[in-house]
Amino acid sequence: MSSQSIPKLLKLKDYITLVGTSLGIIALVCACIGHPDLLSLGFFLVTISLGTDMIDGYIARKTNTVNEMGKELDSLSDSLTFGITPAVLTYQSFKTNTLFDIIIIAGAICFAIGAMLRLARYNITESPGYTGVPTPISALLMVTFFYTNYFYSFAMGDFWGISSYIVPMIMILIGWFNITTYIHFGEKDKATYILFIIVAPLCPIFGIIGVSSPNFLISMIVSIFFLCSFLILIISILRGFFLYVKTKKG
């Protein structure tokens, strides 16, 4: 199989995966430049990549084109788009230009490695359901946290403030969420999936609204939306923990 040409190995869903990968690379370039507007664009592109990730999975199931090539490609793409890129974007967004940035870098490393380890374990796991938080959800957590602060700064004129000092802890915690065996979502656990497909598309919509009308009221409303989305996702993850504990006690 490895001797076949790449075009013969790729299916329609794989090309959609590559679109998401391309967006992740562009977002990473935005992170490297580091301008606040480009950082916002980078996180915006990550949310679009969340959409391509859902679409390629849907097409794979509907067309029955799930294959090993696609599985490996999807994991490599997710490692970049939902692991490395959000980590670099977050560091660039919240860095303080002081020695504390070393701690933010450590948090970014934990976040990225947690995503990669989670994906590697998923590829070799045969048991049903999901152990640890899926990387698209962990990326969405960083997107909502960023935009909570981004639009708050529009309203109040305070760029990040205390958030720069708590973001390493958040990234380390999410990295642990990725790799822990104490969080488990059942194969037919639709609540988390439904929450994800509702919040993920709303993020770019509210982002566009906030950027196009950056007055105090609109900025605060959008900031509150992202804060609520962040908290709801955290609650959903904790629900996965309690489901695991309940299963073990049962």
C-alpha positions as CSV (number, residue, x, y, z in Angstrom):
1,M,0.0,0.0,0.0
2,S,2.9,2.4,0.8
3,S,4.0,2.2,-2.8
4,Q,0.8,3.7,-4.1
5,S,0.9,7.4,-5.2
6,I,-0.5,10.0,-2.8
7,P,-3.5,10.9,-5.0
8,K,-4.6,7.3,-5.0
9,L,-4.4,7.0,-1.3
10,L,-6.4,10.2,-0.6
11,K,-10.2,10.3,-0.4
12,L,-12.5,13.3,-0.5
13,K,-12.5,13.5,3.3
14,D,-8.7,13.7,3.3
15,Y,-8.7,16.7,1.1
16,I,-11.0,18.4,3.6
17,T,-8.6,17.5,6.3
18,L,-5.8,19.1,4.3
19,V,-7.9,22.3,4.1
20,G,-8.0,22.4,7.9
21,T,-4.3,21.7,8.0
22,S,-3.6,24.6,5.7
23,L,-5.7,26.9,7.9
24,G,-3.7,25.7,10.9
25,I,-0.5,26.6,9.1
26,I,-1.7,30.1,8.2
27,A,-2.8,30.5,11.9
28,L,0.7,29.5,13.0
29,V,2.2,32.1,10.7
30,C,-0.1,34.7,12.2
31,A,1.2,33.6,15.6
32,C,4.8,34.0,14.5
33,I,4.1,37.6,13.3
34,G,2.4,38.3,16.7
35,H,0.4,41.4,15.9
36,P,-2.9,41.4,18.0
37,D,-5.1,41.6,14.9
38,L,-3.3,38.6,13.3
39,L,-3.5,36.7,16.6
40,S,-7.2,37.2,16.5
41,L,-7.3,36.0,12.9
42,G,-5.2,33.0,13.9
43,F,-7.7,31.9,16.5
44,F,-10.5,32.6,14.1
45,L,-8.9,30.2,11.6
46,V,-8.6,27.6,14.3
47,T,-12.4,27.8,14.7
48,I,-12.9,27.3,11.0
49,S,-10.6,24.3,11.2
50,L,-12.9,22.9,13.9
51,G,-15.6,23.0,11.2
52,T,-13.5,21.1,8.6
53,D,-12.7,18.5,11.3
54,M,-16.4,17.8,11.8
55,I,-17.1,17.8,8.1
56,D,-14.3,15.3,7.2
57,G,-15.5,12.9,9.9
58,Y,-19.1,13.2,8.7
59,I,-18.1,12.5,5.1
60,A,-15.9,9.5,6.2
61,R,-18.9,7.9,7.9
62,K,-21.4,8.7,5.2
63,T,-19.2,7.5,2.4
64,N,-17.7,4.6,4.3
65,T,-14.2,5.8,3.4
66,V,-12.5,5.4,6.8
67,N,-9.0,4.1,6.2
68,E,-5.6,4.0,7.8
69,M,-4.2,6.8,5.6
70,G,-7.0,9.1,6.7
71,K,-6.6,8.1,10.3
72,E,-2.9,9.0,10.4
73,L,-3.4,12.2,8.4
74,D,-6.2,13.3,10.7
75,S,-4.1,12.8,13.8
76,L,-1.1,14.6,12.3
77,S,-3.4,17.5,11.2
78,D,-5.0,17.7,14.6
79,S,-1.6,17.7,16.3
80,L,-0.7,20.9,14.4
81,T,-4.0,22.6,14.2
82,F,-5.4,21.9,17.7
83,G,-2.2,21.3,19.6
84,I,0.8,23.3,18.4
85,T,-0.9,26.2,16.8
86,P,-3.2,27.1,19.7
87,A,-0.2,26.8,22.1
88,V,1.9,29.3,20.1
89,L,-1.0,31.6,19.5
90,T,-1.7,31.6,23.3
91,Y,1.9,32.3,24.2
92,Q,2.1,35.2,21.7
93,S,-1.2,36.6,22.9
94,F,-0.5,36.5,26.7
95,K,3.2,37.0,26.9
96,T,4.3,39.7,29.4
97,N,7.8,40.3,28.1
98,T,9.1,39.4,31.5
99,L,10.7,36.3,33.0
100,F,7.2,35.1,33.7
101,D,7.0,34.2,30.0
102,I,9.2,31.1,30.8
103,I,6.2,29.8,32.7
104,I,3.8,30.6,29.9
105,I,6.2,28.7,27.5
106,A,6.1,25.7,29.9
107,G,2.3,25.9,29.8
108,A,2.3,26.0,26.0
109,I,4.6,23.0,25.8
110,C,2.3,21.0,28.2
111,F,-0.7,21.9,26.1
112,A,0.9,20.9,22.8
113,I,2.4,17.7,24.1
114,G,-0.8,16.7,25.9
115,A,-2.7,17.0,22.6
116,M,-0.1,14.9,20.7
117,L,0.0,12.2,23.3
118,R,-3.8,12.0,23.4
119,L,-3.9,11.6,19.6
120,A,-1.2,8.9,19.7
121,R,-3.0,7.0,22.3
122,Y,-6.3,7.3,20.4
123,N,-4.7,5.7,17.4
124,I,-3.7,2.6,19.2
125,T,-6.8,2.3,21.4
126,E,-9.5,-0.3,20.4
127,S,-11.9,0.3,23.3
128,P,-15.1,2.2,22.5
129,G,-15.6,5.8,23.6
130,Y,-13.0,8.5,24.3
131,T,-10.5,8.6,27.1
132,G,-9.3,12.1,27.9
133,V,-10.6,15.3,26.3
134,P,-10.5,15.3,22.5
135,T,-8.1,17.8,21.0
136,P,-10.7,19.9,19.1
137,I,-12.4,20.6,22.5
138,S,-9.2,21.5,24.1
139,A,-8.4,23.9,21.2
140,L,-11.9,25.4,21.5
141,L,-11.3,26.0,25.2
142,M,-8.2,28.2,24.3
143,V,-10.2,29.9,21.6
144,T,-13.0,30.9,24.0
145,F,-10.5,32.0,26.7
146,F,-8.6,34.2,24.2
147,Y,-11.7,35.9,22.8
148,T,-13.1,36.5,26.3
149,N,-10.0,38.6,27.0
150,Y,-9.8,40.0,23.5
151,F,-13.3,41.6,23.5
152,Y,-13.0,42.5,27.2
153,S,-10.0,44.6,26.3
154,F,-12.1,46.3,23.6
155,A,-14.7,47.3,26.2
156,M,-12.4,48.2,29.1
157,G,-9.1,49.1,27.4
158,D,-7.3,46.6,29.7
159,F,-5.2,44.3,27.5
160,W,-5.3,40.9,29.3
161,G,-4.4,42.0,32.8
162,I,-4.4,39.0,35.3
163,S,-5.2,36.5,32.5
164,S,-1.6,36.4,31.5
165,Y,-0.7,35.0,34.9
166,I,-3.4,32.3,35.0
167,V,-3.1,31.1,31.4
168,P,-0.1,28.8,32.1
169,M,-2.2,27.0,34.7
170,I,-5.1,26.7,32.3
171,M,-2.9,25.2,29.5
172,I,-1.3,22.7,31.9
173,L,-4.7,21.7,33.1
174,I,-6.0,21.2,29.6
175,G,-2.9,19.2,28.7
176,W,-3.7,16.9,31.7
177,F,-7.3,16.7,30.5
178,N,-6.0,15.4,27.2
179,I,-3.9,12.5,28.6
180,T,-5.8,11.6,31.8
181,T,-7.6,8.3,32.1
182,Y,-10.0,9.8,34.7
183,I,-12.1,11.5,32.1
184,H,-14.1,9.3,29.8
185,F,-16.9,10.0,27.3
186,G,-19.0,7.1,26.1
187,E,-19.1,6.3,22.4
188,K,-22.8,7.3,22.3
189,D,-22.4,10.3,24.6
190,K,-24.2,12.8,22.5
191,A,-24.4,15.7,25.1
192,T,-20.8,16.7,24.7
193,Y,-20.9,16.3,20.9
194,I,-24.0,18.5,20.6
195,L,-22.5,21.1,22.9
196,F,-19.4,21.2,20.7
197,I,-21.2,21.5,17.4
198,I,-23.3,24.4,18.9
199,V,-20.4,26.4,20.4
200,A,-17.8,25.8,17.7
201,P,-19.8,27.5,14.8
202,L,-21.0,30.3,17.1
203,C,-17.4,31.3,18.0
204,P,-16.5,32.7,14.6
205,I,-20.0,34.3,14.2
206,F,-19.7,36.2,17.5
207,G,-16.1,37.0,16.7
208,I,-17.1,38.7,13.5
209,I,-19.9,40.6,15.2
210,G,-17.5,41.8,17.9
211,V,-14.8,43.0,15.5
212,S,-17.3,44.7,13.1
213,S,-19.0,46.6,16.0
214,P,-16.4,47.2,18.7
215,N,-18.3,49.5,21.0
216,F,-18.5,48.9,24.7
217,L,-21.9,47.1,24.8
218,I,-21.2,44.8,21.9
219,S,-17.7,44.0,23.1
220,M,-19.0,43.1,26.6
221,I,-21.8,40.9,25.2
222,V,-19.4,39.0,23.0
223,S,-16.9,38.7,25.8
224,I,-19.6,37.3,28.1
225,F,-20.6,34.9,25.4
226,F,-17.1,33.5,25.1
227,L,-16.7,33.4,28.9
228,C,-19.9,31.4,29.3
229,S,-18.8,29.1,26.4
230,F,-15.5,28.5,28.2
231,L,-17.2,27.7,31.5
232,I,-19.8,25.4,29.9
233,L,-17.0,23.4,28.2
234,I,-15.2,23.1,31.5
235,I,-18.5,21.8,33.1
236,S,-18.9,19.3,30.3
237,I,-15.4,18.0,30.9
238,L,-16.0,17.7,34.6
239,R,-19.2,15.7,33.7
240,G,-16.9,13.3,31.8
241,F,-14.9,12.9,35.0
242,F,-18.0,12.1,37.1
243,L,-19.3,9.7,34.5
244,Y,-16.0,7.8,34.8
245,V,-16.2,7.7,38.6
246,K,-19.9,6.5,38.4
247,T,-18.9,3.8,36.0
248,K,-16.1,2.6,38.2
249,K,-18.3,2.5,41.3
250,G,-20.9,0.6,39.3
